Amino acid sequence: MLLLAFLLALSGLCRGEGILPAGHLSGGVGGKVTFRTSLSPPQKPFLTVSWSFKGIKIITSTSTNVTAPEYARRISLDRSTGALELRSLVPDDSGEYSVTITPDGEQQNEGRITLTVYELVTKAVIHSPTLVLIEDQTFTNMSCEASGSIDTRVWTKDDRPLRADGRVSFSINNKTVYIQPVHSSSHGNYKCQINNPVSSATAAYNLTVNYGPHNVSIIGPSSAAPGQRVDLRCTADSIPPALFTWTFNGNVTLVNSTEYVIERLSLDSTGNYTCSAFNPVTMWKNSTVLSLRACCSAPCWSLPLVLLGALTLRLGHFFTSEVSFCLSYYAGASPHRAPLTPGPPPKAPSVQ
């Protein structure tokens, strides 16, 4: 048993399996690779260094080099370490390479490694059917193609990883992504990166999904002082941009833009403003309402203080038409500027 173990150990030393890196080596068409050994330059030159490809010798070096004709201008040998450089790579160079090195006065060393030569990835492109895509109604797909040796494909949307979910799925090799059906969130920029160990290429595609209008809203005040300019702006999430129309208290206006401007607020311009957004592709319509009321200036904001001060100063019969306007509004009557009828001045308290 001990003898067998010794012979196995000796066999391993003779093979020298550690003189080439573990795993495999990659190279690109037209490029070069170097097969490096783990040996350091010896004090005395190696007696022989021999490299083979798929069992056929390509170079043998003793006192001179004997090189296979087809490799004469494509290889260089470093006799100090046994490293071999192979240039002008072609796909047919893929396969197993082996080296045998005999040091002076030592055991023979061997090593093996596999080389894979990849064609460079070029001309990456994303193809997709030419369709008018409408949210929740239509389906689509995008296919990622390129020239060269394709190892992997990686998809992103708006520069974030694209993952499978209830709408998104991928083919087995990630070549094609399916969106069934499209959603407003499907709208955006898609990229496909095609890789192999020595090169990569990226293709981009802008996917247009028609959707909306969603989230229609009116930006503007719900109250303003009479005579003040009021700007109302309507917004909506929509592709393509929505078309807007405005109605006032149920009556159609001539305003067909995002903005509705009231130059001077009056009682006649208070009420309900409705903005309707329409998408001419999806044929969807949505609307929202803003109720605009008139409010006084400073006295309106501090009406209780005004009344309290007026009573305290016994000036109730001097209320102005402005205060009358505010009181009428808060009482629910139509605002107007008619003065209040002055009443008798309050009596002085009796003294007991």
TORPAFI-541228 format. One line per 3 residues: number of its first residue (from 1); their letters; for each residue x negated, y negated, z negated of C-alpha. Coordinates in nm, 2 decimals. Each point is the difference from the previous one (the first is absolute). Layout:
<atoms>
NUM = A = X Y Z ~ ... $
</atoms>
This chain:
<atoms>
1 = MLL = 0.00 0.00 0.00 ~ -0.28 -0.24 -0.09 ~ -0.17 0.08 0.33 $
4 = LAF = 0.32 -0.07 0.19 ~ 0.03 -0.34 -0.17 ~ -0.36 -0.08 0.08 $
7 = LLA = 0.05 0.08 0.37 ~ 0.31 -0.21 0.02 ~ -0.18 -0.29 -0.16 $
10 = LSG = -0.29 0.04 0.23 ~ 0.24 0.01 0.30 ~ 0.16 -0.33 -0.12 $
13 = LCR = -0.34 -0.16 -0.02 ~ -0.10 0.12 0.34 ~ 0.32 -0.14 0.15 $
16 = GEG = -0.05 -0.34 -0.16 ~ 0.37 -0.08 0.02 ~ -0.05 -0.34 -0.17 $
19 = ILP = -0.22 -0.16 0.26 ~ 0.30 -0.14 0.20 ~ 0.29 -0.20 -0.15 $
22 = AGH = 0.32 0.19 -0.10 ~ 0.31 -0.06 0.21 ~ -0.01 -0.12 0.36 $
25 = LSG = -0.14 -0.29 0.20 ~ 0.21 -0.24 0.22 ~ -0.10 -0.20 0.30 $
28 = GVG = 0.15 -0.21 0.27 ~ -0.02 0.05 0.38 ~ -0.30 -0.20 0.13 $
31 = GKV = -0.14 -0.04 -0.35 ~ -0.27 0.20 -0.19 ~ -0.04 0.21 -0.31 $
34 = TFR = -0.29 0.11 -0.21 ~ -0.01 0.34 -0.16 ~ -0.21 -0.07 -0.32 $
37 = TSL = -0.15 0.27 -0.22 ~ -0.06 -0.02 -0.37 ~ -0.37 0.08 0.04 $
40 = SPP = -0.28 -0.24 -0.08 ~ -0.30 -0.03 0.22 ~ -0.24 0.28 -0.10 $
43 = QKP = -0.38 -0.04 -0.07 ~ -0.05 0.23 0.30 ~ 0.21 -0.02 0.31 $
46 = FLT = 0.27 0.26 0.05 ~ -0.11 0.29 0.20 ~ 0.33 0.01 0.20 $
49 = VSW = 0.32 -0.21 0.03 ~ 0.27 0.14 0.22 ~ 0.35 -0.13 0.07 $
52 = SFK = 0.28 0.19 0.17 ~ 0.35 -0.09 0.12 ~ 0.26 0.28 -0.01 $
55 = GIK = -0.29 0.25 -0.02 ~ -0.20 -0.14 0.30 ~ -0.33 -0.17 -0.08 $
58 = IIT = -0.01 -0.37 0.11 ~ -0.35 -0.07 -0.14 ~ -0.28 0.19 -0.16 $
61 = STS = -0.31 -0.18 -0.14 ~ -0.33 0.17 -0.10 ~ -0.31 -0.17 0.12 $
64 = TNV = 0.20 -0.13 0.29 ~ 0.37 -0.06 0.07 ~ 0.21 0.22 0.23 $
67 = TAP = 0.33 -0.17 0.08 ~ 0.29 0.14 0.20 ~ 0.02 -0.21 0.33 $
70 = EYA = 0.36 -0.12 -0.06 ~ -0.12 -0.16 -0.33 ~ -0.33 -0.14 0.12 $
73 = RRI = 0.11 -0.36 -0.02 ~ 0.26 0.03 -0.27 ~ -0.18 0.13 -0.30 $
76 = SLD = -0.28 -0.10 -0.23 ~ -0.16 0.21 -0.27 ~ -0.16 -0.12 -0.32 $
79 = RST = -0.25 0.28 -0.08 ~ -0.08 -0.15 -0.35 ~ 0.36 0.09 -0.12 $
82 = GAL = 0.14 0.20 0.28 ~ 0.28 -0.26 0.07 ~ 0.15 0.00 0.35 $
85 = ELR = 0.16 -0.30 0.18 ~ 0.25 0.07 0.27 ~ 0.10 -0.29 0.23 $
88 = SLV = 0.26 -0.07 0.28 ~ 0.26 0.22 -0.17 ~ 0.26 0.17 0.20 $
91 = PDD = 0.30 0.21 -0.12 ~ -0.18 0.32 0.11 ~ -0.27 -0.07 -0.27 $
94 = SGE = 0.26 0.10 -0.26 ~ -0.09 0.33 -0.18 ~ -0.24 0.16 -0.24 $
97 = YSV = -0.37 -0.10 -0.02 ~ -0.26 0.20 -0.18 ~ -0.36 -0.06 -0.10 $
100 = TIT = -0.28 0.23 -0.10 ~ -0.31 -0.15 -0.17 ~ -0.32 0.19 -0.09 $
103 = PDG = -0.23 -0.18 -0.24 ~ -0.37 0.09 -0.02 ~ -0.03 0.27 -0.26 $
106 = EQQ = 0.36 0.00 -0.11 ~ 0.33 0.17 0.07 ~ 0.20 -0.08 0.31 $
109 = NEG = 0.29 -0.25 -0.05 ~ 0.33 -0.01 0.19 ~ 0.30 -0.22 0.01 $
112 = RIT = 0.33 -0.03 0.20 ~ 0.24 -0.29 0.06 ~ 0.29 -0.07 0.23 $
115 = LTV = 0.03 -0.31 0.21 ~ 0.33 -0.14 0.13 ~ -0.02 -0.26 0.28 $
118 = YEL = 0.30 -0.23 0.03 ~ 0.11 -0.21 0.29 ~ 0.04 -0.36 -0.12 $
121 = VTK = 0.35 -0.12 -0.06 ~ 0.10 -0.27 0.25 ~ 0.31 -0.16 0.16 $
124 = AVI = 0.23 0.05 -0.30 ~ 0.36 -0.10 0.08 ~ 0.35 0.03 -0.16 $
127 = HSP = 0.29 0.09 0.23 ~ 0.36 -0.05 -0.09 ~ 0.33 0.02 0.19 $
130 = TLV = 0.12 -0.34 0.14 ~ 0.33 -0.03 -0.19 ~ 0.20 -0.28 -0.17 $
133 = LIE = -0.02 0.11 -0.36 ~ 0.29 -0.09 -0.23 ~ -0.01 0.06 -0.37 $
136 = DQT = 0.17 0.33 -0.12 ~ 0.12 0.07 0.36 ~ -0.30 0.10 0.21 $
139 = FTN = -0.30 0.24 -0.03 ~ -0.35 -0.03 0.13 ~ -0.35 0.16 -0.01 $
142 = MSC = -0.36 -0.11 0.06 ~ -0.28 0.22 0.13 ~ -0.37 -0.06 -0.05 $
145 = EAS = -0.23 0.11 0.27 ~ -0.37 -0.05 0.09 ~ -0.29 0.13 0.21 $
148 = GSI = -0.27 0.21 -0.17 ~ -0.01 0.25 -0.28 ~ 0.29 -0.06 -0.23 $
151 = DTR = -0.05 0.13 -0.36 ~ 0.26 -0.20 -0.20 ~ 0.26 -0.27 0.04 $
154 = VWT = 0.09 -0.25 -0.28 ~ 0.31 -0.23 0.03 ~ 0.06 -0.33 -0.17 $
157 = KDD = 0.28 -0.26 0.00 ~ -0.09 -0.36 -0.07 ~ -0.34 0.12 -0.11 $
160 = RPL = 0.15 0.24 -0.27 ~ 0.00 0.38 0.03 ~ 0.31 0.13 0.18 $
163 = RAD = 0.15 0.29 -0.19 ~ 0.28 0.24 0.07 ~ 0.34 -0.07 -0.16 $
166 = GRV = 0.36 0.03 0.08 ~ -0.04 -0.18 0.33 ~ -0.36 0.06 0.09 $
169 = SFS = -0.15 0.33 0.10 ~ -0.31 0.12 0.18 ~ -0.09 0.27 0.25 $
172 = INN = -0.23 0.28 -0.12 ~ -0.32 -0.17 0.12 ~ 0.12 -0.36 -0.08 $
175 = KTV = 0.00 -0.08 0.37 ~ 0.36 -0.12 -0.01 ~ 0.20 -0.19 -0.26 $
178 = YIQ = 0.38 0.02 0.00 ~ 0.24 -0.26 -0.15 ~ 0.35 0.13 -0.02 $
181 = PVH = 0.18 -0.24 -0.01 ~ -0.19 -0.33 0.00 ~ 0.05 -0.25 -0.28 $
184 = SSS = -0.08 -0.36 -0.05 ~ -0.30 0.11 -0.21 ~ -0.12 0.19 0.32 $
187 = HGN = -0.06 -0.33 0.17 ~ -0.37 -0.08 0.00 ~ -0.36 0.08 0.12 $
190 = YKC = -0.10 0.36 0.03 ~ -0.36 0.12 0.04 ~ -0.14 0.35 0.07 $
193 = QIN = -0.36 0.07 -0.08 ~ -0.15 0.30 0.19 ~ -0.31 0.15 -0.15 $
196 = NPV = -0.27 0.26 0.04 ~ -0.32 0.03 -0.21 ~ -0.20 -0.23 0.24 $
199 = SSA = 0.25 -0.26 0.13 ~ 0.34 -0.15 -0.04 ~ 0.25 -0.23 0.19 $
202 = TAA = 0.31 -0.18 -0.10 ~ 0.32 -0.08 0.19 ~ 0.27 -0.25 -0.10 $
205 = YNL = 0.36 -0.03 0.08 ~ 0.27 -0.26 -0.10 ~ 0.33 0.17 -0.06 $
208 = TVN = 0.30 -0.23 0.04 ~ 0.32 0.10 -0.19 ~ 0.30 -0.23 0.05 $
211 = YGP = 0.19 -0.04 -0.33 ~ 0.21 -0.24 -0.20 ~ 0.11 -0.25 -0.07 $
214 = HNV = -0.06 0.09 -0.37 ~ -0.02 -0.22 -0.31 ~ 0.18 -0.30 0.15 $
217 = SII = -0.03 -0.29 -0.24 ~ 0.04 -0.38 -0.01 ~ -0.28 -0.20 -0.16 $
220 = GPS = 0.13 -0.34 -0.13 ~ 0.16 -0.17 -0.30 ~ 0.35 0.10 -0.12 $
223 = SAA = 0.07 -0.35 -0.11 ~ -0.13 -0.35 0.08 ~ 0.09 -0.36 -0.07 $
226 = PGQ = 0.22 -0.19 0.25 ~ -0.20 -0.18 0.26 ~ -0.29 0.24 -0.03 $
229 = RVD = -0.15 0.19 0.30 ~ 0.05 0.38 -0.03 ~ -0.20 0.25 0.20 $
232 = LRC = 0.13 0.36 0.02 ~ -0.22 0.27 0.16 ~ 0.12 0.35 0.10 $
235 = TAD = -0.24 0.29 0.00 ~ 0.03 0.37 0.10 ~ -0.22 0.30 0.04 $
238 = SIP = 0.04 0.09 0.37 ~ -0.18 0.14 0.30 ~ 0.04 -0.18 0.24 $
241 = PAL = 0.07 -0.32 -0.19 ~ 0.36 -0.05 -0.07 ~ 0.23 -0.26 0.16 $
244 = FTW = 0.18 -0.22 -0.25 ~ 0.34 -0.17 -0.01 ~ 0.15 -0.21 -0.28 $
247 = TFN = 0.36 -0.05 -0.11 ~ 0.13 -0.26 -0.25 ~ 0.30 0.09 -0.21 $
250 = GNV = 0.09 0.26 0.27 ~ -0.04 -0.24 0.29 ~ -0.26 0.06 0.27 $
253 = TLV = -0.27 -0.26 0.03 ~ -0.23 -0.09 0.28 ~ -0.31 0.09 -0.19 $
256 = NST = -0.17 0.31 0.15 ~ -0.34 -0.02 -0.17 ~ -0.16 0.11 -0.33 $
259 = EYV = 0.05 -0.34 -0.15 ~ 0.32 -0.19 -0.09 ~ -0.06 -0.37 -0.10 $
262 = IER = 0.24 -0.22 -0.17 ~ -0.14 -0.35 0.03 ~ 0.22 -0.16 -0.28 $
265 = LSL = 0.21 0.22 -0.22 ~ 0.36 -0.11 -0.04 ~ 0.31 0.15 -0.14 $
268 = DST = 0.10 0.12 0.35 ~ -0.33 0.19 0.03 ~ 0.04 0.21 -0.32 $
271 = GNY = 0.13 0.35 0.02 ~ -0.11 0.35 0.13 ~ -0.28 0.03 0.26 $
274 = TCS = -0.02 0.33 0.17 ~ -0.31 0.11 0.19 ~ 0.05 0.29 0.24 $
277 = AFN = -0.31 0.19 0.14 ~ 0.03 0.21 0.32 ~ -0.25 0.24 0.16 $
280 = PVT = 0.06 0.02 0.37 ~ -0.18 0.34 0.03 ~ 0.14 0.19 -0.30 $
283 = MWK = 0.34 -0.19 0.05 ~ 0.02 -0.03 -0.38 ~ 0.13 -0.31 -0.18 $
286 = NST = -0.03 -0.10 -0.36 ~ 0.09 -0.32 -0.19 ~ -0.02 -0.18 -0.33 $
289 = VLS = 0.17 -0.29 -0.16 ~ -0.12 -0.30 -0.21 ~ 0.25 -0.22 -0.19 $
292 = LRA = -0.12 -0.36 0.00 ~ 0.15 -0.25 -0.25 ~ -0.05 -0.36 -0.06 $
295 = CCS = -0.14 -0.12 -0.33 ~ -0.07 -0.34 -0.15 ~ -0.35 -0.13 -0.05 $
298 = APC = -0.13 -0.05 -0.36 ~ 0.34 -0.05 -0.18 ~ 0.12 0.34 0.14 $
301 = WSL = -0.30 0.19 -0.15 ~ 0.05 -0.16 -0.34 ~ 0.38 -0.05 -0.01 $
304 = PLV = 0.05 0.10 -0.36 ~ -0.26 -0.25 -0.11 ~ 0.16 -0.27 0.21 $
307 = LLG = 0.34 0.06 -0.15 ~ -0.14 0.02 -0.35 ~ -0.19 -0.33 0.05 $
310 = ALT = 0.31 -0.16 0.14 ~ 0.22 0.09 -0.29 ~ -0.26 -0.10 -0.25 $
313 = LRL = -0.04 -0.34 0.16 ~ 0.38 -0.03 0.03 ~ -0.04 -0.06 0.38 $
316 = GHF = 0.25 0.25 0.12 ~ 0.19 -0.26 0.19 ~ -0.31 -0.08 0.21 $
319 = FTS = -0.05 0.34 0.16 ~ -0.12 -0.04 0.35 ~ 0.13 0.16 0.31 $
322 = EVS = -0.31 0.22 0.01 ~ 0.09 0.16 -0.34 ~ 0.36 0.03 0.13 $
325 = FCL = -0.13 0.19 0.30 ~ -0.19 0.25 -0.22 ~ 0.29 0.04 -0.23 $
328 = SYY = 0.23 0.07 0.28 ~ -0.24 0.26 0.15 ~ -0.04 0.18 -0.33 $
331 = AGA = 0.38 0.00 -0.06 ~ 0.05 0.18 0.33 ~ 0.16 -0.30 0.19 $
334 = SPH = -0.12 -0.12 0.33 ~ -0.30 -0.23 -0.06 ~ 0.07 -0.37 0.07 $
337 = RAP = -0.11 -0.33 -0.12 ~ 0.32 -0.15 -0.14 ~ -0.06 -0.17 -0.34 $
340 = LTP = 0.16 0.13 -0.31 ~ 0.28 -0.21 -0.15 ~ -0.15 -0.18 -0.29 $
343 = GPP = 0.16 0.08 -0.34 ~ 0.03 -0.21 -0.31 ~ -0.31 -0.04 -0.21 $
346 = PKA = -0.03 0.24 -0.29 ~ 0.13 -0.12 -0.34 ~ -0.24 -0.07 -0.28 $
349 = PSV = 0.02 0.25 -0.28 ~ 0.20 -0.11 -0.31 ~ -0.17 -0.07 -0.32 $
352 = Q = 0.14 0.17 -0.31 $
</atoms>
